[in-house]
């Protein structure tokens, strides 16, 4: 009984981490798309626009690398 509860808790924690990670992916993609559209709306890219896009893309790549470990070890 105790092992079953522990397994269910581990599975819940994994699903919760994975859900937050997926929410972050969609948020970063929205942010990058929004910045891209806003940057290109006036027809040219300024240094500030390029810096913002580079920063958002760097954070997105870092977020992708933070993917939760697989559920195989449960």
Phi, psi and omega in degrees: 000316181296320180294324179294317178295319179297320178296319179294322178294316179297320179294319177298315180298317178298314180296323178294313178299316181295321178296317177296320179298315179295323176297320178295320178300311181294324179293316179295320178296320176297316180297317179295317179296316179299314179296322179295314179296316180295323181290322183270356183295327182269359173097351177212159180257126174267172179297323178295319178298315180296319178297316180296317179295317179297317180296313180298320180293321178297315178295324177297315179297320177297320179296320179298322180290343181270019181304136179299150178299156182293163184275005185292333184277002179280000000 
